[in-house]
Amino acid sequence: MLDERIVFFMTVVEEGSFSAAARKLLVSQPAVSQRVSALEAAVGAPLFDRSGYRPLPTETGRLLYEGVHAINLACDG
């Protein structure tokens, strides 16, 4: 089972926005932002570039997503 912060982070990547992730997870947008921010604090690096219209994964975010996605697939398979 994945940490909730990881699940929220992955959903933002997959959905392309914090709002869409919140709708999919049936939580508020601030709840998604708070958990992603907590994950960023734990990792010690920003996971998204928030300067544009859509949040884009940083290099750290992309590497984290790819690693966690691969582990999640292996565990489900």
C-alpha positions as CSV (number, residue, x, y, z in Angstrom):
1,M,0.0,0.0,0.0
2,L,1.3,3.4,-1.0
3,D,1.6,6.4,1.3
4,E,-1.3,8.8,0.8
5,R,1.2,11.6,-0.1
6,I,2.5,9.4,-2.9
7,V,-1.0,8.5,-4.2
8,F,-1.9,12.2,-4.3
9,F,1.3,13.1,-6.1
10,M,0.9,10.3,-8.6
11,T,-2.7,11.4,-9.3
12,V,-1.7,15.0,-9.9
13,V,0.9,13.8,-12.4
14,E,-1.6,11.5,-14.1
15,E,-4.5,13.9,-14.1
16,G,-2.4,17.0,-15.0
17,S,-3.8,19.3,-12.4
18,F,-4.4,19.6,-8.6
19,S,-8.1,20.2,-9.2
20,A,-8.6,17.2,-11.4
21,A,-6.7,15.0,-8.9
22,A,-8.9,16.3,-6.1
23,R,-12.0,15.4,-8.1
24,K,-10.7,11.9,-8.8
25,L,-9.7,11.4,-5.2
26,L,-12.9,12.9,-3.9
27,V,-11.2,15.4,-1.7
28,S,-10.7,19.2,-1.8
29,Q,-8.0,20.8,-3.9
30,P,-6.3,22.3,-0.8
31,A,-6.0,18.7,0.6
32,V,-4.2,17.6,-2.5
33,S,-1.9,20.6,-2.4
34,Q,-1.1,20.1,1.3
35,R,-0.2,16.4,0.8
36,V,2.0,17.2,-2.2
37,S,3.7,20.0,-0.2
38,A,4.3,17.6,2.7
39,L,5.9,15.1,0.3
40,E,8.0,17.8,-1.2
41,A,9.2,18.7,2.3
42,A,10.0,15.0,3.0
43,V,11.9,14.6,-0.2
44,G,13.6,18.0,0.2
45,A,12.9,19.1,-3.4
46,P,10.1,20.5,-5.5
47,L,8.2,17.9,-7.4
48,F,6.3,20.2,-9.7
49,D,7.0,23.4,-11.6
50,R,4.0,25.5,-10.8
51,S,4.9,28.5,-12.9
52,G,2.7,27.7,-15.8
53,Y,-1.0,26.9,-16.3
54,R,-0.5,23.2,-15.5
55,P,1.8,21.8,-12.9
56,L,4.7,20.0,-14.7
57,P,6.8,17.4,-12.8
58,T,10.4,18.6,-12.2
59,E,13.2,16.2,-12.9
60,T,13.0,15.0,-9.3
61,G,9.2,14.6,-9.7
62,R,9.6,12.7,-12.9
63,L,12.1,10.3,-11.4
64,L,10.0,9.8,-8.3
65,Y,6.9,9.1,-10.4
66,E,8.7,6.6,-12.7
67,G,10.1,4.8,-9.7
68,V,6.9,4.6,-7.7
69,H,4.9,3.7,-10.7
70,A,7.2,0.8,-11.5
71,I,7.0,-0.4,-7.9
72,N,3.3,-0.1,-7.9
73,L,3.0,-2.1,-11.1
74,A,5.3,-4.8,-9.7
75,C,3.3,-5.1,-6.5
76,D,-0.1,-5.3,-8.4
77,G,1.2,-7.8,-10.9
